[in-house]
């Protein structure tokens, strides 16, 4: 089973296209939050609220983890060093992906 199938199962009785559209919306939002190299407490709260408003379970959101984290890591490591601030951003991002449903 690939991530698409796993996400669709987690999202319940809807089409795969609907599930993927909601995940794409969250992915775009996360990328926007990360565009300045930071993921603040406020942005973390917004991402959590968006996950809930989109009806995405924490498990479904985890299907985005590798792609979004890899992109954020590569951006942070562009200069060959992960600064403490960049490490904090990556840690916050992982906490978002690893949390369980409320």
MMTF fields as JSON, N, C-alpha, C and O atoms, coordinates in Angstrom:
{
  "mmtfVersion": "1.0.0",
  "mmtfProducer": "UNKNOWN",
  "numBonds": 407,
  "numAtoms": 408,
  "numGroups": 102,
  "numChains": 1,
  "numModels": 1,
  "chainsPerModel": [1],
  "groupsPerChain": [102],
  "chainIdList": ["A"],
  "bondAtomList": [4, 2, 8, 6, 12, 10, 16, 14, 20, 18, 24, 22, 28, 26, 32, 30, 36, 34, 40, 38, 44, 42, 48, 46, 52, 50, 56, 54, 60, 58, 64, 62, 68, 66, 72, 70, 76, 74, 80, 78, 84, 82, 88, 86, 92, 90, 96, 94, 100, 98, 104, 102, 108, 106, 112, 110, 116, 114, 120, 118, 124, 122, 128, 126, 132, 130, 136, 134, 140, 138, 144, 142, 148, 146, 152, 150, 156, 154, 160, 158, 164, 162, 168, 166, 172, 170, 176, 174, 180, 178, 184, 182, 188, 186, 192, 190, 196, 194, 200, 198, 204, 202, 208, 206, 212, 210, 216, 214, 220, 218, 224, 222, 228, 226, 232, 230, 236, 234, 240, 238, 244, 242, 248, 246, 252, 250, 256, 254, 260, 258, 264, 262, 268, 266, 272, 270, 276, 274, 280, 278, 284, 282, 288, 286, 292, 290, 296, 294, 300, 298, 304, 302, 308, 306, 312, 310, 316, 314, 320, 318, 324, 322, 328, 326, 332, 330, 336, 334, 340, 338, 344, 342, 348, 346, 352, 350, 356, 354, 360, 358, 364, 362, 368, 366, 372, 370, 376, 374, 380, 378, 384, 382, 388, 386, 392, 390, 396, 394, 400, 398, 404, 402],
  "bondOrderList": [1, 1, 1, 1, 1, 1, 1, 1, 1, 1, 1, 1, 1, 1, 1, 1, 1, 1, 1, 1, 1, 1, 1, 1, 1, 1, 1, 1, 1, 1, 1, 1, 1, 1, 1, 1, 1, 1, 1, 1, 1, 1, 1, 1, 1, 1, 1, 1, 1, 1, 1, 1, 1, 1, 1, 1, 1, 1, 1, 1, 1, 1, 1, 1, 1, 1, 1, 1, 1, 1, 1, 1, 1, 1, 1, 1, 1, 1, 1, 1, 1, 1, 1, 1, 1, 1, 1, 1, 1, 1, 1, 1, 1, 1, 1, 1, 1, 1, 1, 1, 1],
  "groupList": [{"groupName": "UNK", "atomNameList": ["N", "CA", "C", "O"], "elementList": ["N", "C", "C", "O"], "formalChargeList": [0, 0, 0, 0], "bondAtomList": [1, 0, 2, 1, 3, 2], "bondOrderList": [1, 1, 2], "singleLetterCode": "X", "chemCompType": "L-PEPTIDE LINKING"}],
  "groupTypeList": [0, 0, 0, 0, 0, 0, 0, 0, 0, 0, 0, 0, 0, 0, 0, 0, 0, 0, 0, 0, 0, 0, 0, 0, 0, 0, 0, 0, 0, 0, 0, 0, 0, 0, 0, 0, 0, 0, 0, 0, 0, 0, 0, 0, 0, 0, 0, 0, 0, 0, 0, 0, 0, 0, 0, 0, 0, 0, 0, 0, 0, 0, 0, 0, 0, 0, 0, 0, 0, 0, 0, 0, 0, 0, 0, 0, 0, 0, 0, 0, 0, 0, 0, 0, 0, 0, 0, 0, 0, 0, 0, 0, 0, 0, 0, 0, 0, 0, 0, 0, 0, 0],
  "groupIdList": [1, 2, 3, 4, 5, 6, 7, 8, 9, 10, 11, 12, 13, 14, 15, 16, 17, 18, 19, 20, 21, 22, 23, 24, 25, 26, 27, 28, 29, 30, 31, 32, 33, 34, 35, 36, 37, 38, 39, 40, 41, 42, 43, 44, 45, 46, 47, 48, 49, 50, 51, 52, 53, 54, 55, 56, 57, 58, 59, 60, 61, 62, 63, 64, 65, 66, 67, 68, 69, 70, 71, 72, 73, 74, 75, 76, 77, 78, 79, 80, 81, 82, 83, 84, 85, 86, 87, 88, 89, 90, 91, 92, 93, 94, 95, 96, 97, 98, 99, 100, 101, 102],
  "secStructList": [7, 7, 2, 2, 2, 2, 2, 2, 2, 2, 6, 7, 1, 1, 7, 2, 2, 2, 2, 2, 2, 2, 2, 2, 2, 2, 2, 2, 2, 2, 2, 2, 2, 2, 6, 6, 1, 7, 7, 7, 2, 2, 2, 2, 2, 2, 2, 2, 2, 2, 2, 2, 2, 6, 6, 7, 7, 2, 2, 2, 2, 4, 4, 4, 2, 2, 2, 2, 2, 2, 2, 2, 2, 2, 2, 2, 4, 4, 4, 1, 7, 7, 7, 2, 2, 2, 2, 2, 2, 2, 2, 2, 2, 2, 2, 2, 2, 2, 7, 7, 7, 7],
  "xCoordList": [0.851, 0.0, 0.889, 1.798, 0.634, 1.429, 0.776, -0.294, 1.426, 0.914, -0.443, -1.264, -0.692, -1.986, -3.096, -4.13, -2.885, -3.887, -4.073, -5.2, -2.985, -3.065, -3.828, -4.663, -3.549, -4.247, -5.731, -6.567, -6.062, -7.466, -8.211, -9.354, -7.585, -8.221, -8.466, -9.516, -7.515, -7.643, -8.717, -9.294, -8.98, -9.909, -11.348, -12.25, -11.582, -12.943, -13.54, -12.824, -14.888, -15.588, -15.678, -16.731, -14.596, -14.584, -13.648, -12.948, -13.628, -12.776, -11.322, -11.011, -10.462, -9.038, -8.687, -7.805, -9.378, -9.124, -9.445, -8.702, -10.539, -10.901, -9.854, -9.427, -9.452, -8.449, -7.143, -6.532, -6.72, -5.459, -5.541, -4.551, -6.688, -6.853, -6.711, -6.092, -7.277, -7.172, -5.74, -5.253, -5.072, -3.673, -2.805, -1.882, -3.096, -2.332, -2.526, -1.589, -3.726, -4.006, -3.167, -2.594, -3.097, -2.289, -0.803, -0.071, -0.358, 1.05, 1.418, 2.459, 0.578, 0.848, 0.904, 1.75, 0.016, 0.008, 1.287, 1.882, 1.713, 2.947, 4.143, 5.012, 4.191, 5.3, 5.317, 6.389, 4.146, 4.074, 4.602, 5.373, 4.18, 4.663, 6.18, 6.832, 6.737, 8.168, 8.998, 10.227, 8.357, 9.071, 10.094, 11.063, 9.888, 10.856, 11.881, 12.689, 11.838, 12.806, 12.437, 13.224, 11.244, 10.801, 9.425, 8.683, 9.097, 7.773, 7.425, 7.715, 6.797, 6.536, 5.424, 4.711, 5.296, 4.198, 2.85, 1.957, 2.714, 1.459, 1.196, 0.069, 2.225, 2.062, 1.745, 0.97, 2.341, 2.052, 0.586, -0.075, 0.079, -1.335, -2.249, -3.282, -1.871, -2.661, -2.677, -3.725, -1.534, -1.457, -2.321, -2.999, -2.292, -3.14, -4.616, -5.397, -4.996, -6.395, -6.802, -7.92, -5.905, -6.221, -6.396, -7.302, -5.535, -5.661, -7.032, -7.693, -7.464, -8.779, -9.902, -10.861, -9.789, -10.866, -10.991, -12.077, -9.892, -9.932, -10.397, -10.622, -10.538, -10.98, -9.914, -10.222, -8.654, -7.547, -7.087, -6.838, -6.977, -6.442, -4.936, -4.314, -4.359, -2.911, -2.229, -1.186, -2.813, -2.228, -2.221, -1.232, -3.285, -3.326, -2.279, -1.632, -2.11, -1.133, 0.281, 1.141, 0.53, 1.872, 2.306, 3.498, 1.349, 1.727, 2.506, 3.191, 2.411, 3.154, 4.53, 5.372, 4.751, 5.927, 7.246, 8.024, 7.511, 8.815, 9.067, 10.149, 8.081, 8.245, 8.449, 9.386, 7.576, 7.653, 8.908, 9.59, 9.212, 10.395, 11.664, 12.569, 11.74, 12.934, 13.157, 14.284, 12.097, 12.194, 12.682, 13.563, 12.108, 12.514, 13.973, 14.72, 14.367, 15.749, 16.721, 17.74, 16.402, 17.29, 17.415, 18.494, 16.32, 16.378, 17.277, 18.085, 17.129, 17.925, 19.413, 20.277, 19.701, 21.08, 21.761, 22.869, 21.105, 21.647, 23.07, 23.89, 23.357, 24.693, 25.644, 26.771, 25.199, 26.044, 26.013, 26.715, 25.202, 25.116, 23.651, 22.909, 23.247, 21.925, 22.11, 22.703, 21.605, 21.736, 20.775, 19.86, 20.967, 20.018, 18.576, 17.638, 18.397, 17.047, 16.453, 15.268, 17.27, 16.795, 16.466, 15.487, 17.283, 17.019, 15.7, 14.939, 15.435, 14.173, 12.99, 11.973, 13.122, 12.056, 11.802, 10.651, 12.863, 12.71, 12.084, 11.284, 12.456, 11.876, 10.376, 9.584, 9.991, 8.571, 7.784, 6.671, 8.371, 7.715, 7.516, 6.451, 8.528, 8.394, 7.361, 6.613, 7.312, 6.287, 4.893, 4.0, 4.705, 3.41, 3.06, 1.938, 4.011, 3.749, 3.59, 2.886, 4.224, 4.198, 3.111, 2.934, 2.373, 1.343, 0.163, -0.073, -0.557, -1.735, -2.98, -2.935, -4.066, -5.315, -5.735, -5.533, -6.33, -6.813, -8.075, -8.631],
  "yCoordList": [-1.179, 0.0, 1.232, 1.342, 2.161, 3.38, 4.467, 4.257, 5.629, 6.709, 7.21, 7.613, 7.19, 7.635, 6.748, 7.241, 5.438, 4.504, 4.664, 4.641, 4.823, 4.982, 6.249, 6.241, 7.321, 8.572, 8.431, 8.903, 7.8, 7.636, 6.806, 7.119, 5.755, 4.939, 5.741, 5.597, 6.59, 7.391, 8.469, 8.899, 8.895, 9.994, 9.532, 10.364, 8.259, 7.752, 7.618, 7.55, 7.58, 7.278, 8.474, 9.098, 8.77, 9.815, 9.364, 8.363, 10.072, 9.67, 9.989, 10.861, 9.275, 9.518, 10.934, 11.569, 11.43, 12.793, 13.824, 14.791, 13.63, 14.562, 14.519, 15.557, 13.323, 13.164, 13.826, 14.541, 13.591, 14.158, 15.679, 16.366, 16.207, 17.668, 18.301, 19.356, 17.665, 18.203, 18.115, 19.036, 17.012, 16.889, 17.91, 18.477, 18.142, 19.135, 20.53, 21.329, 20.824, 22.119, 22.303, 23.37, 21.269, 21.352, 21.455, 22.224, 20.686, 20.735, 22.167, 22.684, 22.793, 24.16, 25.129, 26.023, 24.952, 25.804, 25.63, 26.615, 24.388, 24.129, 24.74, 25.34, 24.593, 25.162, 26.682, 27.285, 27.303, 28.754, 29.136, 30.087, 28.387, 28.667, 28.545, 29.318, 27.585, 27.312, 28.179, 28.128, 28.958, 29.708, 30.696, 31.034, 31.155, 32.08, 31.35, 31.978, 30.005, 29.22, 29.032, 28.49, 29.475, 29.344, 28.695, 28.735, 28.097, 27.507, 27.881, 27.142, 29.04, 29.625, 28.872, 28.06, 29.164, 28.574, 28.921, 28.078, 30.169, 30.588, 29.81, 29.38, 29.629, 28.862, 27.397, 26.769, 26.86, 25.496, 25.362, 24.397, 26.321, 26.308, 26.437, 25.772, 27.292, 27.454, 26.14, 25.731, 25.482, 24.209, 23.141, 22.368, 23.104, 22.146, 22.428, 21.509, 23.71, 24.088, 23.758, 23.304, 23.982, 23.672, 22.168, 21.729, 21.384, 19.924, 19.497, 18.674, 20.066, 19.717, 20.206, 19.475, 21.447, 21.996, 21.245, 21.168, 20.697, 19.901, 18.47, 17.695, 18.131, 16.785, 15.732, 14.569, 16.141, 15.217, 14.643, 15.382, 13.348, 12.732, 12.948, 13.219, 12.828, 12.936, 11.877, 12.136, 10.693, 9.611, 9.965, 9.704, 10.544, 10.942, 12.003, 11.973, 12.942, 14.017, 13.455, 14.007, 12.371, 11.771, 11.311, 11.127, 11.121, 10.72, 11.828, 11.566, 13.066, 14.194, 14.357, 15.099, 13.667, 13.92, 13.872, 14.825, 12.806, 12.655, 13.766, 14.352, 14.05, 15.055, 16.456, 17.157, 16.858, 18.211, 18.372, 19.394, 17.361, 17.463, 17.497, 18.284, 16.662, 16.641, 18.002, 18.495, 18.598, 19.907, 20.954, 21.755, 20.942, 21.891, 21.664, 22.618, 20.392, 20.064, 20.572, 21.183, 20.316, 20.743, 22.27, 22.799, 22.967, 24.428, 24.885, 25.801, 24.237, 24.615, 24.306, 25.039, 23.224, 22.767, 23.36, 22.957, 24.302, 24.908, 25.434, 25.329, 25.992, 26.549, 25.526, 25.868, 24.277, 23.223, 23.112, 22.279, 23.948, 23.953, 24.109, 24.891, 23.353, 23.53, 24.386, 23.94, 25.604, 26.504, 26.071, 25.287, 26.565, 26.257, 26.66, 25.931, 27.793, 28.227, 27.276, 26.95, 26.835, 25.889, 24.538, 23.892, 24.119, 22.862, 22.945, 21.978, 24.105, 24.309, 24.214, 23.6, 24.815, 24.748, 23.303, 22.875, 22.552, 21.151, 20.323, 19.423, 20.636, 19.94, 20.231, 19.316, 21.479, 21.845, 21.142, 20.665, 21.085, 20.417, 18.93, 18.375, 18.3, 16.877, 16.67, 15.693, 17.574, 17.456, 17.517, 16.777, 18.403, 18.494, 17.158, 16.672, 16.574, 15.32, 14.13, 13.178, 14.162, 13.007, 13.045, 12.079, 14.155, 14.226, 13.321, 12.964, 12.968, 12.13, 13.005, 14.202, 12.406, 13.152, 13.637, 12.962, 14.833, 15.428, 14.74, 15.097],
  "zCoordList": [0.0, 0.0, 0.0, 0.823, -0.921, -0.958, -0.105, 0.468, -0.025, 0.815, 0.358, 1.183, -0.944, -1.456, -0.926, -0.476, -0.979, -0.47, 1.031, 1.524, 1.753, 3.208, 3.563, 4.467, 2.864, 3.142, 2.838, 3.608, 1.744, 1.373, 2.402, 2.735, 2.912, 3.945, 5.202, 5.829, 5.587, 6.791, 6.659, 7.658, 5.453, 5.24, 5.115, 5.021, 5.111, 5.114, 3.732, 2.733, 3.687, 2.447, 1.497, 1.362, 0.866, -0.138, -1.242, -1.093, -2.319, -3.422, -3.116, -2.305, -3.773, -3.629, -4.079, -3.502, -5.109, -5.584, -4.51, -4.34, -3.787, -2.711, -1.604, -1.099, -1.237, -0.181, -0.584, 0.211, -1.801, -2.264, -2.37, -2.118, -2.734, -2.821, -1.442, -1.304, -0.426, 0.935, 1.451, 2.107, 1.155, 1.549, 0.813, 1.398, -0.459, -1.235, -0.658, -0.633, -0.198, 0.414, 1.677, 1.896, 2.498, 3.715, 3.367, 3.992, 2.376, 1.955, 1.536, 1.941, 0.74, 0.277, 1.456, 1.49, 2.406, 3.584, 4.398, 4.835, 4.605, 5.346, 4.619, 5.251, 3.311, 2.55, 2.67, 2.724, 2.711, 2.891, 4.271, 4.405, 5.303, 6.662, 6.738, 7.439, 6.025, 6.093, 5.151, 5.193, 4.318, 3.284, 3.843, 3.163, 5.06, 5.669, 6.537, 7.222, 6.5, 7.262, 8.717, 9.493, 9.097, 10.486, 10.516, 9.535, 11.655, 11.892, 13.323, 14.263, 13.469, 14.785, 15.513, 14.924, 16.816, 17.589, 16.959, 16.875, 16.518, 15.891, 14.6, 14.352, 13.787, 12.542, 12.837, 12.116, 13.889, 14.301, 14.696, 14.314, 15.456, 15.843, 14.63, 14.554, 13.681, 12.454, 11.673, 11.171, 11.567, 10.84, 11.512, 10.836, 12.833, 13.557, 13.305, 13.057, 13.369, 13.131, 11.701, 11.457, 10.771, 9.378, 9.19, 8.481, 9.822, 9.734, 10.21, 9.577, 11.342, 11.889, 10.977, 10.73, 10.473, 9.635, 8.315, 7.742, 7.839, 6.608, 6.875, 5.945, 8.162, 8.511, 8.293, 8.035, 8.399, 8.19, 9.522, 10.474, 9.58, 10.792, 10.83, 9.803, 12.006, 12.144, 11.286, 10.684, 11.231, 10.432, 8.946, 8.261, 8.446, 7.036, 6.745, 5.699, 7.671, 7.49, 7.439, 6.753, 8.153, 8.161, 6.773, 6.528, 5.86, 4.506, 3.803, 2.814, 4.299, 3.743, 4.387, 3.883, 5.493, 6.334, 5.572, 5.636, 4.867, 4.218, 3.207, 3.18, 2.387, 1.343, 1.918, 1.538, 2.827, 3.391, 4.253, 4.173, 5.08, 5.935, 5.09, 5.368, 4.073, 3.214, 2.562, 2.513, 2.07, 1.445, 2.457, 2.148, 3.658, 4.701, 5.113, 5.329, 5.217, 5.582, 4.52, 4.842, 3.262, 2.184, 2.138, 1.873, 2.395, 2.449, 3.595, 3.437, 4.751, 5.925, 5.714, 6.194, 5.001, 4.839, 3.602, 3.247, 2.959, 1.741, 1.916, 1.004, 3.069, 3.318, 3.943, 4.298, 4.078, 4.618, 6.132, 6.706, 6.792, 8.25, 8.66, 8.066, 9.685, 10.274, 11.529, 12.511, 11.488, 12.633, 13.744, 13.491, 14.96, 16.037, 15.686, 16.01, 15.038, 14.65, 13.614, 13.673, 12.673, 11.656, 12.291, 11.918, 13.245, 13.946, 14.711, 14.758, 15.308, 16.023, 15.056, 15.377, 13.887, 12.881, 12.466, 12.385, 12.205, 11.806, 12.927, 12.673, 14.167, 15.319, 15.431, 15.656, 15.278, 15.337, 14.23, 14.452, 13.05, 11.935, 12.244, 11.976, 12.8, 13.149, 14.245, 14.214, 15.21, 16.257, 15.651, 16.063, 14.666, 13.994, 13.333, 13.468, 12.627, 11.925, 12.859, 12.522, 14.018, 14.91, 15.963, 16.705, 16.04, 17.068, 16.735, 15.581, 17.772, 17.583, 17.488, 17.772, 17.094, 16.999, 18.368, 19.378, 18.384, 19.646, 20.105, 21.143]
}
